[in-house]
């Protein structure tokens, strides 16, 4: 052990962006964070070692040792010599240590695991389910939508086991667009599955069926153990499959148990009162969970539970994976169940036998219940995102589902969990006799793991602080198996949502895999707005900048180029169908760039719903669509250059330049500083100036001078009032900040007007009382809105990327920029994760004197952009020592890793 006090051990080890990766092929990508107590520290070399078992790693019995590799890379690290060392289905441990530019060597990191992708035969998967035996009219009833499953008890001697892993997936829940089972080991929930299937998987005619692996080592005990699952499904393909494998200390692998006819099952139709009534949106219908504790098997997942009365498992004869499908490992973190217990949670007695539970924050998930009932009784249960004016729950959600259920309690303890995924904050019990206690009900949320301590923000404006927390919690609460617009209504991914969801996730979490998985999903399954598919290009580049991992760009390059073309069966989005959406998938389509005019034809969504478009007038050549296309061509030129397609890079850059020139020439009114909406086929101008046309142009940089940008910004800022939908403000705010008008962005975000239906975040927080970003400003603007829609989380990304100006300038934060523009704020303090570690920035404004504290992670460099004309006072290190010779170049200060205190004056 080196025990170096200056160069600390690497942390935050990831393979393929995952802490526990089981999708590892022959060329894994490794990443880690470096740490040092010395300023300006840089990694100069690394040594990465791999062993099959933990004790072998400790004894330096490596299957692979890179030796010292001279490299400053610690993100997306690919090791070519590793290719032939890894075996399918095998478990590996890895560690890394580094050297720095001061001659120090770190200790090895703590070990992490990964598993190489199994090469499995799908024919061996036979799923189990419950099958009711009573016949009605000589036919088996079409129920059995919920099933309790238990394995036979099995004995383990943990002293021989290094790691235990359950592999699981289910079928039949596809019509619900949601995961279908809770997996438990010895009574403890260890995960949720299966992730959304992926139609047209990576451009093929196959459907990707995802399985998950769960490391359950810590949940097993010496002696008897049991695996259990609570599963739901809707179609005839109802089936659950899992196996437990143990990786033994002697280097071998052993299958302990797999689903078969020896497992026990209990049809949950009676326990959940499932007699065909569904809770529905326009897109799906899920089981109403009318829990009946006379039949609910309390303690069913525990080892000691007696399942003798349960039936034996029914083997569904249908193939779980057919010839048109691929069984593949999930590429992001497994979703888990989390018990929520917010400090603001409370129980309110609305009347005799009428209780309201406010969880404090909305959740996406189910309920965990443990109620003592004084009598046998039946209670009506209402859930919802909002309250009515009379204080009761609005159980019929604006988005469609009606969360009304009836629970039957038995006298004494009633302990159970529900399964179906709902979006709710409030639970109302009507007709409950007894005293409802605060700990009788808990939220049972479904989320990916989220490290809340990685990111935070504080300022001297309380409203802005609350907007940041709203955005941060939105990402935490809505991170399930793929980004979707809302689990309450559609449960489907959209590229427009990805734009806000992904960027906000980048600034509050270092967990990048869900964004990449969602991008991959959407490339294969684009949505109907024509402009949306262009955001796949924008977000692919952002993914590369944030992760430093170019695997996605190289793998999907051709598919990204197709996004710049119109689908073969082009039609208006108002008549979009599932077949049309498929036609846009990965076909090259038609190039809609008009060489004669220098603009693209067709149009995009502009905004939604339609009344939010500020009267936009559509033509053949539309300003917002062309502005977005300009950004897409410009970004695609960067992607092409990065991936070695130099001719493409030049072509796309040329296209971008022509669009910008043509927009300004044909559609900009220099007198008003506004862009007209569109051109007709004869190049006549539709001289309406919807706010959106100018805002999109500003967002994507359609201006040729700062003077022009200033004039455009005055119109976009709209005297401090938002225009359009809550989704559209992403483009307003980004345009203002990027063009040098962050003051206007701050004013828009900190508007204190919280009257009902105002387009302000004050109204969203104080009047709408949202705790997850809503889909619209209020029900007035979109009557079928949800209060759980990530595209409203723009404040989070605006605060970090915009107001604090923290953005990567080289992939993986090898270099980044800090350009703080606080407007009227006097104190701002942010912490945000990066691919190389935590970045901190705090600014204290006292008149013309400004004090900046900045933390730059090891192996990274920061460019601090001071206000124009700022006079630098001093730059001190963490010990208060003046760093002589520091100076600005064009108001920029370049700092290596470390903690710094910078003072400067402004006029």
Secondary structure as GFF3:
##gff-version 3
##sequence-region A 1 907
A	DSSP	beta_strand	7	15	.	.	.	ID=ss1
A	DSSP	beta_strand	21	24	.	.	.	ID=ss2
A	DSSP	beta_strand	29	36	.	.	.	ID=ss3
A	DSSP	beta_strand	43	51	.	.	.	ID=ss4
A	DSSP	alpha_helix	54	58	.	.	.	ID=ss5
A	DSSP	beta_strand	64	65	.	.	.	ID=ss6
A	DSSP	beta_strand	69	70	.	.	.	ID=ss7
A	DSSP	beta_strand	77	78	.	.	.	ID=ss8
A	DSSP	three_ten_helix	80	82	.	.	.	ID=ss9
A	DSSP	beta_strand	91	100	.	.	.	ID=ss10
A	DSSP	beta_strand	112	116	.	.	.	ID=ss11
A	DSSP	three_ten_helix	122	124	.	.	.	ID=ss12
A	DSSP	beta_strand	128	129	.	.	.	ID=ss13
A	DSSP	beta_strand	135	136	.	.	.	ID=ss14
A	DSSP	beta_strand	139	140	.	.	.	ID=ss15
A	DSSP	beta_strand	146	150	.	.	.	ID=ss16
A	DSSP	beta_strand	154	156	.	.	.	ID=ss17
A	DSSP	three_ten_helix	158	160	.	.	.	ID=ss18
A	DSSP	beta_strand	161	171	.	.	.	ID=ss19
A	DSSP	three_ten_helix	174	176	.	.	.	ID=ss20
A	DSSP	beta_strand	181	185	.	.	.	ID=ss21
A	DSSP	beta_strand	188	193	.	.	.	ID=ss22
A	DSSP	three_ten_helix	201	203	.	.	.	ID=ss23
A	DSSP	beta_strand	207	215	.	.	.	ID=ss24
A	DSSP	three_ten_helix	217	219	.	.	.	ID=ss25
A	DSSP	beta_strand	223	225	.	.	.	ID=ss26
A	DSSP	beta_strand	227	232	.	.	.	ID=ss27
A	DSSP	beta_strand	239	248	.	.	.	ID=ss28
A	DSSP	beta_strand	253	258	.	.	.	ID=ss29
A	DSSP	beta_strand	264	267	.	.	.	ID=ss30
A	DSSP	beta_strand	278	280	.	.	.	ID=ss31
A	DSSP	beta_strand	285	287	.	.	.	ID=ss32
A	DSSP	beta_strand	311	312	.	.	.	ID=ss33
A	DSSP	beta_strand	314	315	.	.	.	ID=ss34
A	DSSP	beta_strand	325	329	.	.	.	ID=ss35
A	DSSP	beta_strand	335	340	.	.	.	ID=ss36
A	DSSP	beta_strand	346	351	.	.	.	ID=ss37
A	DSSP	beta_strand	354	373	.	.	.	ID=ss38
A	DSSP	beta_strand	377	384	.	.	.	ID=ss39
A	DSSP	beta_strand	386	387	.	.	.	ID=ss40
A	DSSP	beta_strand	393	394	.	.	.	ID=ss41
A	DSSP	beta_strand	404	409	.	.	.	ID=ss42
A	DSSP	beta_strand	412	417	.	.	.	ID=ss43
A	DSSP	beta_strand	422	430	.	.	.	ID=ss44
A	DSSP	three_ten_helix	438	440	.	.	.	ID=ss45
A	DSSP	beta_strand	441	448	.	.	.	ID=ss46
A	DSSP	three_ten_helix	452	454	.	.	.	ID=ss47
A	DSSP	beta_strand	456	459	.	.	.	ID=ss48
A	DSSP	alpha_helix	462	478	.	.	.	ID=ss49
A	DSSP	alpha_helix	495	508	.	.	.	ID=ss50
A	DSSP	alpha_helix	513	524	.	.	.	ID=ss51
A	DSSP	three_ten_helix	532	534	.	.	.	ID=ss52
A	DSSP	alpha_helix	535	547	.	.	.	ID=ss53
A	DSSP	alpha_helix	551	555	.	.	.	ID=ss54
A	DSSP	alpha_helix	557	562	.	.	.	ID=ss55
A	DSSP	three_ten_helix	573	575	.	.	.	ID=ss56
A	DSSP	alpha_helix	578	583	.	.	.	ID=ss57
A	DSSP	beta_strand	593	594	.	.	.	ID=ss58
A	DSSP	beta_strand	599	600	.	.	.	ID=ss59
A	DSSP	three_ten_helix	610	613	.	.	.	ID=ss60
A	DSSP	beta_strand	621	622	.	.	.	ID=ss61
A	DSSP	alpha_helix	623	642	.	.	.	ID=ss62
A	DSSP	alpha_helix	646	667	.	.	.	ID=ss63
A	DSSP	beta_strand	668	669	.	.	.	ID=ss64
A	DSSP	beta_strand	674	675	.	.	.	ID=ss65
A	DSSP	beta_strand	678	679	.	.	.	ID=ss66
A	DSSP	beta_strand	685	686	.	.	.	ID=ss67
A	DSSP	alpha_helix	691	699	.	.	.	ID=ss68
A	DSSP	alpha_helix	706	717	.	.	.	ID=ss69
A	DSSP	three_ten_helix	718	720	.	.	.	ID=ss70
A	DSSP	alpha_helix	729	738	.	.	.	ID=ss71
A	DSSP	alpha_helix	742	749	.	.	.	ID=ss72
A	DSSP	alpha_helix	761	766	.	.	.	ID=ss73
A	DSSP	three_ten_helix	790	792	.	.	.	ID=ss74
A	DSSP	alpha_helix	794	797	.	.	.	ID=ss75
A	DSSP	pi_helix	798	803	.	.	.	ID=ss76
A	DSSP	beta_strand	806	808	.	.	.	ID=ss77
A	DSSP	three_ten_helix	811	813	.	.	.	ID=ss78
A	DSSP	beta_strand	815	818	.	.	.	ID=ss79
A	DSSP	beta_strand	827	834	.	.	.	ID=ss80
A	DSSP	beta_strand	837	846	.	.	.	ID=ss81
A	DSSP	beta_strand	849	856	.	.	.	ID=ss82
A	DSSP	beta_strand	861	865	.	.	.	ID=ss83
A	DSSP	beta_strand	871	877	.	.	.	ID=ss84
A	DSSP	beta_strand	892	895	.	.	.	ID=ss85
A	DSSP	beta_strand	898	905	.	.	.	ID=ss86
###
